[in-house]
Amino acid sequence: MYLVLIAWLYVAIMMAVAEATSTNGTLLGAFFTLTLYGILPIIIIGYVMGTPARRKARLRLEQQKDKKD
């Protein structure tokens, strides 16, 4: 899971660098490219792919709580 996210971040960084160094590009455009194509999708995909792990942790915590009572 993390390998895909790291690879996507690498691609987004390269897109932002290309935007910043282009003759018609700007640093503001590079910032938005990195944010909208890189960071935002990584946050969303990381959250969605982490849902099963959070669910298992919550169930495990509830089971431990039930055993103590």
Distance bins in CASP14 RR format, pairs under 12 A and 6 or more apart:
PFRMAT RR
TARGET T0000
AUTHOR 0000-0000-0000
RMODE 2
METHOD distances of the structure
MODEL  1
1 7 0 0 0 0 0 1 0 0 0 0 0
1 8 0 0 0 0 0 1 0 0 0 0 0
1 42 0 0 0 0 0 1 0 0 0 0 0
1 45 0 0 0 0 1 0 0 0 0 0 0
1 46 1 0 0 1 0 0 0 0 0 0 0
1 47 0 0 0 0 0 1 0 0 0 0 0
1 48 0 0 0 0 0 1 0 0 0 0 0
1 49 1 0 1 0 0 0 0 0 0 0 0
1 50 1 0 0 1 0 0 0 0 0 0 0
1 51 0 0 0 0 0 1 0 0 0 0 0
1 52 0 0 0 0 0 1 0 0 0 0 0
1 53 0 0 0 0 1 0 0 0 0 0 0
2 8 0 0 0 0 0 1 0 0 0 0 0
2 9 0 0 0 0 0 1 0 0 0 0 0
2 42 0 0 0 0 0 1 0 0 0 0 0
2 45 0 0 0 0 0 1 0 0 0 0 0
2 46 0 0 0 0 1 0 0 0 0 0 0
2 49 0 0 0 0 1 0 0 0 0 0 0
2 50 0 0 0 0 0 1 0 0 0 0 0
3 9 0 0 0 0 0 1 0 0 0 0 0
3 10 0 0 0 0 0 1 0 0 0 0 0
3 49 0 0 0 0 0 1 0 0 0 0 0
4 10 0 0 0 0 0 1 0 0 0 0 0
4 11 0 0 0 0 0 1 0 0 0 0 0
4 41 0 0 0 0 0 1 0 0 0 0 0
4 42 0 0 0 0 1 0 0 0 0 0 0
4 45 0 0 0 0 1 0 0 0 0 0 0
4 46 0 0 0 0 1 0 0 0 0 0 0
4 49 0 0 0 0 1 0 0 0 0 0 0
5 11 0 0 0 0 0 1 0 0 0 0 0
5 12 0 0 0 0 0 1 0 0 0 0 0
5 38 0 0 0 0 1 0 0 0 0 0 0
5 39 0 0 0 0 0 1 0 0 0 0 0
5 41 0 0 0 0 1 0 0 0 0 0 0
5 42 1 0 1 0 0 0 0 0 0 0 0
5 43 0 0 0 0 1 0 0 0 0 0 0
5 44 0 0 0 0 0 1 0 0 0 0 0
5 45 1 0 0 1 0 0 0 0 0 0 0
5 46 1 0 0 1 0 0 0 0 0 0 0
5 47 0 0 0 0 0 1 0 0 0 0 0
5 48 0 0 0 0 0 1 0 0 0 0 0
5 49 0 0 0 0 1 0 0 0 0 0 0
5 50 0 0 0 0 0 1 0 0 0 0 0
6 12 0 0 0 0 0 1 0 0 0 0 0
6 13 0 0 0 0 0 1 0 0 0 0 0
6 38 0 0 0 0 0 1 0 0 0 0 0
6 42 0 0 0 0 1 0 0 0 0 0 0
6 45 0 0 0 0 0 1 0 0 0 0 0
6 46 0 0 0 0 0 1 0 0 0 0 0
7 13 0 0 0 0 0 1 0 0 0 0 0
7 14 0 0 0 0 0 1 0 0 0 0 0
7 38 0 0 0 0 0 1 0 0 0 0 0
7 42 0 0 0 0 0 1 0 0 0 0 0
7 45 0 0 0 0 0 1 0 0 0 0 0
8 14 0 0 0 0 0 1 0 0 0 0 0
8 15 0 0 0 0 0 1 0 0 0 0 0
8 34 0 0 0 0 0 1 0 0 0 0 0
8 37 0 0 0 0 1 0 0 0 0 0 0
8 38 1 0 0 1 0 0 0 0 0 0 0
8 39 0 0 0 0 0 1 0 0 0 0 0
8 40 0 0 0 0 0 1 0 0 0 0 0
8 41 1 0 0 1 0 0 0 0 0 0 0
8 42 1 0 0 1 0 0 0 0 0 0 0
8 43 0 0 0 0 0 1 0 0 0 0 0
8 44 0 0 0 0 0 1 0 0 0 0 0
8 45 1 0 0 1 0 0 0 0 0 0 0
8 46 0 0 0 0 0 1 0 0 0 0 0
9 15 0 0 0 0 0 1 0 0 0 0 0
9 16 0 0 0 0 0 1 0 0 0 0 0
9 34 0 0 0 0 1 0 0 0 0 0 0
9 35 0 0 0 0 0 1 0 0 0 0 0
9 37 0 0 0 0 1 0 0 0 0 0 0
9 38 1 0 0 1 0 0 0 0 0 0 0
9 39 1 0 0 1 0 0 0 0 0 0 0
9 40 0 0 0 0 0 1 0 0 0 0 0
9 41 0 0 0 0 1 0 0 0 0 0 0
9 42 1 0 1 0 0 0 0 0 0 0 0
9 43 0 0 0 0 0 1 0 0 0 0 0
9 45 0 0 0 0 0 1 0 0 0 0 0
9 46 0 0 0 0 0 1 0 0 0 0 0
10 16 0 0 0 0 0 1 0 0 0 0 0
10 17 0 0 0 0 0 1 0 0 0 0 0
10 34 0 0 0 0 0 1 0 0 0 0 0
10 37 0 0 0 0 0 1 0 0 0 0 0
10 38 0 0 0 0 1 0 0 0 0 0 0
10 42 0 0 0 0 0 1 0 0 0 0 0
11 17 0 0 0 0 0 1 0 0 0 0 0
11 18 0 0 0 0 0 1 0 0 0 0 0
11 33 0 0 0 0 0 1 0 0 0 0 0
11 34 0 0 0 0 0 1 0 0 0 0 0
11 37 0 0 0 0 1 0 0 0 0 0 0
11 38 0 0 0 0 1 0 0 0 0 0 0
11 41 0 0 0 0 0 1 0 0 0 0 0
11 42 0 0 0 0 0 1 0 0 0 0 0
12 18 0 0 0 0 0 1 0 0 0 0 0
12 19 0 0 0 0 0 1 0 0 0 0 0
12 30 0 0 0 0 0 1 0 0 0 0 0
12 31 0 0 0 0 0 1 0 0 0 0 0
12 32 0 0 0 0 0 1 0 0 0 0 0
12 33 1 0 0 1 0 0 0 0 0 0 0
12 34 1 0 1 0 0 0 0 0 0 0 0
12 35 0 0 0 0 1 0 0 0 0 0 0
12 36 0 0 0 0 1 0 0 0 0 0 0
12 37 1 0 1 0 0 0 0 0 0 0 0
12 38 1 1 0 0 0 0 0 0 0 0 0
12 39 1 0 0 1 0 0 0 0 0 0 0
12 40 0 0 0 0 1 0 0 0 0 0 0
12 41 0 0 0 0 1 0 0 0 0 0 0
12 42 0 0 0 0 1 0 0 0 0 0 0
13 19 0 0 0 0 0 1 0 0 0 0 0
13 20 0 0 0 0 0 1 0 0 0 0 0
13 30 0 0 0 0 1 0 0 0 0 0 0
13 31 0 0 0 0 0 1 0 0 0 0 0
13 33 0 0 0 0 1 0 0 0 0 0 0
13 34 1 0 0 1 0 0 0 0 0 0 0
13 35 0 0 0 0 0 1 0 0 0 0 0
13 37 0 0 0 0 1 0 0 0 0 0 0
13 38 1 0 0 1 0 0 0 0 0 0 0
13 39 0 0 0 0 0 1 0 0 0 0 0
13 42 0 0 0 0 0 1 0 0 0 0 0
14 20 0 0 0 0 0 1 0 0 0 0 0
14 21 0 0 0 0 0 1 0 0 0 0 0
14 30 0 0 0 0 0 1 0 0 0 0 0
14 33 0 0 0 0 0 1 0 0 0 0 0
14 34 0 0 0 0 0 1 0 0 0 0 0
14 37 0 0 0 0 0 1 0 0 0 0 0
14 38 0 0 0 0 0 1 0 0 0 0 0
15 21 0 0 0 0 0 1 0 0 0 0 0
15 22 0 0 0 0 0 1 0 0 0 0 0
15 25 0 0 0 0 0 1 0 0 0 0 0
15 29 0 0 0 0 0 1 0 0 0 0 0
15 30 0 0 0 0 1 0 0 0 0 0 0
15 31 0 0 0 0 0 1 0 0 0 0 0
15 32 0 0 0 0 0 1 0 0 0 0 0
15 33 1 0 1 0 0 0 0 0 0 0 0
15 34 1 0 0 1 0 0 0 0 0 0 0
15 35 0 0 0 0 0 1 0 0 0 0 0
15 36 0 0 0 0 0 1 0 0 0 0 0
15 37 1 0 0 1 0 0 0 0 0 0 0
15 38 0 0 0 0 1 0 0 0 0 0 0
16 22 0 0 0 0 0 1 0 0 0 0 0
16 25 0 0 0 0 0 1 0 0 0 0 0
16 26 0 0 0 0 0 1 0 0 0 0 0
16 27 0 0 0 0 1 0 0 0 0 0 0
16 28 0 0 0 0 0 1 0 0 0 0 0
16 29 1 0 0 1 0 0 0 0 0 0 0
16 30 1 0 1 0 0 0 0 0 0 0 0
16 31 1 0 0 1 0 0 0 0 0 0 0
16 32 0 0 0 0 1 0 0 0 0 0 0
16 33 1 0 1 0 0 0 0 0 0 0 0
16 34 1 1 0 0 0 0 0 0 0 0 0
16 35 0 0 0 0 1 0 0 0 0 0 0
16 36 0 0 0 0 0 1 0 0 0 0 0
16 37 1 0 0 1 0 0 0 0 0 0 0
16 38 0 0 0 0 1 0 0 0 0 0 0
16 39 0 0 0 0 0 1 0 0 0 0 0
17 25 0 0 0 0 0 1 0 0 0 0 0
17 27 0 0 0 0 0 1 0 0 0 0 0
17 29 0 0 0 0 0 1 0 0 0 0 0
17 30 1 0 0 1 0 0 0 0 0 0 0
17 31 0 0 0 0 0 1 0 0 0 0 0
17 33 0 0 0 0 1 0 0 0 0 0 0
17 34 0 0 0 0 1 0 0 0 0 0 0
18 24 0 0 0 0 0 1 0 0 0 0 0
18 25 0 0 0 0 1 0 0 0 0 0 0
18 29 0 0 0 0 0 1 0 0 0 0 0
18 30 0 0 0 0 1 0 0 0 0 0 0
18 33 0 0 0 0 1 0 0 0 0 0 0
18 34 0 0 0 0 0 1 0 0 0 0 0
18 37 0 0 0 0 0 1 0 0 0 0 0
19 25 1 0 1 0 0 0 0 0 0 0 0
19 26 1 0 0 1 0 0 0 0 0 0 0
19 27 0 0 0 0 1 0 0 0 0 0 0
19 28 0 0 0 0 1 0 0 0 0 0 0
19 29 1 0 1 0 0 0 0 0 0 0 0
19 30 1 0 1 0 0 0 0 0 0 0 0
19 31 0 0 0 0 1 0 0 0 0 0 0
19 32 0 0 0 0 1 0 0 0 0 0 0
19 33 1 0 1 0 0 0 0 0 0 0 0
19 34 0 0 0 0 1 0 0 0 0 0 0
19 35 0 0 0 0 0 1 0 0 0 0 0
19 36 0 0 0 0 0 1 0 0 0 0 0
19 37 0 0 0 0 1 0 0 0 0 0 0
20 26 1 0 0 1 0 0 0 0 0 0 0
20 27 1 0 1 0 0 0 0 0 0 0 0
20 28 0 0 0 0 1 0 0 0 0 0 0
20 29 1 0 0 1 0 0 0 0 0 0 0
20 30 1 1 0 0 0 0 0 0 0 0 0
20 31 0 0 0 0 1 0 0 0 0 0 0
20 32 0 0 0 0 0 1 0 0 0 0 0
20 33 0 0 0 0 1 0 0 0 0 0 0
20 34 0 0 0 0 1 0 0 0 0 0 0
21 27 0 0 0 0 0 1 0 0 0 0 0
21 29 0 0 0 0 0 1 0 0 0 0 0
21 30 0 0 0 0 1 0 0 0 0 0 0
22 29 0 0 0 0 1 0 0 0 0 0 0
22 30 0 0 0 0 1 0 0 0 0 0 0
22 33 0 0 0 0 0 1 0 0 0 0 0
24 30 0 0 0 0 0 1 0 0 0 0 0
25 31 0 0 0 0 0 1 0 0 0 0 0
25 32 0 0 0 0 0 1 0 0 0 0 0
25 33 0 0 0 0 1 0 0 0 0 0 0
26 32 0 0 0 0 1 0 0 0 0 0 0
26 33 0 0 0 0 0 1 0 0 0 0 0
27 33 0 0 0 0 0 1 0 0 0 0 0
27 34 0 0 0 0 0 1 0 0 0 0 0
28 34 0 0 0 0 0 1 0 0 0 0 0
28 35 0 0 0 0 0 1 0 0 0 0 0
29 35 0 0 0 0 1 0 0 0 0 0 0
29 36 0 0 0 0 1 0 0 0 0 0 0
29 37 0 0 0 0 0 1 0 0 0 0 0
30 36 0 0 0 0 0 1 0 0 0 0 0
30 37 0 0 0 0 0 1 0 0 0 0 0
30 38 0 0 0 0 0 1 0 0 0 0 0
31 37 0 0 0 0 0 1 0 0 0 0 0
31 38 0 0 0 0 0 1 0 0 0 0 0
31 39 0 0 0 0 0 1 0 0 0 0 0
32 38 0 0 0 0 0 1 0 0 0 0 0
32 39 0 0 0 0 0 1 0 0 0 0 0
32 40 0 0 0 0 0 1 0 0 0 0 0
33 39 0 0 0 0 0 1 0 0 0 0 0
33 40 0 0 0 0 0 1 0 0 0 0 0
33 41 0 0 0 0 0 1 0 0 0 0 0
34 40 0 0 0 0 1 0 0 0 0 0 0
34 41 0 0 0 0 0 1 0 0 0 0 0
34 42 0 0 0 0 0 1 0 0 0 0 0
35 41 0 0 0 0 1 0 0 0 0 0 0
35 42 0 0 0 0 0 1 0 0 0 0 0
35 43 0 0 0 0 0 1 0 0 0 0 0
36 42 0 0 0 0 0 1 0 0 0 0 0
36 43 0 0 0 0 0 1 0 0 0 0 0
36 44 0 0 0 0 0 1 0 0 0 0 0
38 44 0 0 0 0 0 1 0 0 0 0 0
38 45 0 0 0 0 0 1 0 0 0 0 0
38 46 0 0 0 0 0 1 0 0 0 0 0
39 45 0 0 0 0 0 1 0 0 0 0 0
39 46 0 0 0 0 0 1 0 0 0 0 0
40 46 0 0 0 0 0 1 0 0 0 0 0
40 47 0 0 0 0 0 1 0 0 0 0 0
41 47 0 0 0 0 0 1 0 0 0 0 0
41 48 0 0 0 0 0 1 0 0 0 0 0
41 49 0 0 0 0 0 1 0 0 0 0 0
42 48 0 0 0 0 0 1 0 0 0 0 0
42 49 0 0 0 0 0 1 0 0 0 0 0
43 49 0 0 0 0 0 1 0 0 0 0 0
43 50 0 0 0 0 0 1 0 0 0 0 0
44 50 0 0 0 0 0 1 0 0 0 0 0
44 51 0 0 0 0 0 1 0 0 0 0 0
45 51 0 0 0 0 0 1 0 0 0 0 0
46 52 0 0 0 0 0 1 0 0 0 0 0
46 53 0 0 0 0 0 1 0 0 0 0 0
46 54 0 0 0 0 0 1 0 0 0 0 0
47 53 0 0 0 0 0 1 0 0 0 0 0
47 54 0 0 0 0 1 0 0 0 0 0 0
48 54 0 0 0 0 0 1 0 0 0 0 0
50 56 0 0 0 0 1 0 0 0 0 0 0
50 57 0 0 0 0 0 1 0 0 0 0 0
51 57 0 0 0 0 0 1 0 0 0 0 0
51 58 0 0 0 0 0 1 0 0 0 0 0
52 58 0 0 0 0 0 1 0 0 0 0 0
52 59 0 0 0 0 0 1 0 0 0 0 0
53 59 0 0 0 0 0 1 0 0 0 0 0
53 60 0 0 0 0 0 1 0 0 0 0 0
54 60 0 0 0 0 0 1 0 0 0 0 0
54 61 0 0 0 0 0 1 0 0 0 0 0
55 61 0 0 0 0 0 1 0 0 0 0 0
55 62 0 0 0 0 0 1 0 0 0 0 0
56 62 0 0 0 0 0 1 0 0 0 0 0
56 63 0 0 0 0 0 1 0 0 0 0 0
57 63 0 0 0 0 0 1 0 0 0 0 0
57 64 0 0 0 0 0 1 0 0 0 0 0
58 64 0 0 0 0 0 1 0 0 0 0 0
58 65 0 0 0 0 0 1 0 0 0 0 0
59 65 0 0 0 0 0 1 0 0 0 0 0
59 66 0 0 0 0 0 1 0 0 0 0 0
60 66 0 0 0 0 0 1 0 0 0 0 0
60 67 0 0 0 0 0 1 0 0 0 0 0
61 67 0 0 0 0 0 1 0 0 0 0 0
61 68 0 0 0 0 0 1 0 0 0 0 0
62 68 0 0 0 0 0 1 0 0 0 0 0
62 69 0 0 0 0 0 1 0 0 0 0 0
63 69 0 0 0 0 0 1 0 0 0 0 0
END
